[in-house]
């Protein structure tokens, strides 16, 4: 799968100056998927970086939701990205019914989801897609680990006990297609504010140690060099604590209601496919 964007041909454009989205009303939209926002893992979380992460998500989502709500022919479905960080840290498995946490990532996700309000209040079926770690050799966590692990300098992070909730990119794409084709299966779980939530994660969280060994096996490389907690905190600060050492055990009780079976339910299956196909 390859996604490219031609700004001139896009049905909508965002102006950072006016914080508004302009829609091309000649284009009929049945569903809109909002994945806007830079990676939270690219750089230390300085005060300026935190503000940029918040504004990029909340401002764009608010503008898009407002534009959709006021469109002459609004779409039937609005899918907006969120993250499993919504739940905060926990070593116990949390599903879609769990409340929001109280740390930085939880606050970021909560405000991100609240930004869909204009679309929800206009009666557009809205779903918050709470992504786990999306695995792809093209980028993200796995993309960044491919080189060090290929060079035999990979290893677990800290003690490796921290849970990791993940999903393979091909399953994400298939799930998005499934939701768009059968939106009623997800919107049946809508809350009192008209929004439904879905955790996009594999069946069971794994630990960082399990992930490390699985990636080593998939690449046929040893993983002899653990990265101590103290060094992670020195190098990455709060971001390292939250993303690399944090505990987030998240499951989904709603994926089964979509009638979709994950193609890559285990970490070994997922890594073997992604690495073999460079996906």
ABEGO torsion letter per residue (X at the ends): XBBBBBAAABABBBBAAAGBBBBBAABBBABBBBABEBBAABEBBBAAAAAAAAAAAAAAAAAAAAAAAABABBBABBBBBBBAAAAEBBABBBBAABBBBABAAAAAAAAAAAAAAAAAAAGBBBBBBBBBBBBBAAEEAAAAAAAAAAAGABBBBEAGABBBBBBBAAAAAAAAAAAAABAAAAAAABBAAGBBBBBBBBABBBBAAAAAAAAAAAAGBBBABBBBAAAAAAAAEAAAAAAAABBBBBBBAAAAAAGBBBABABAAAAAAAAAAAGX
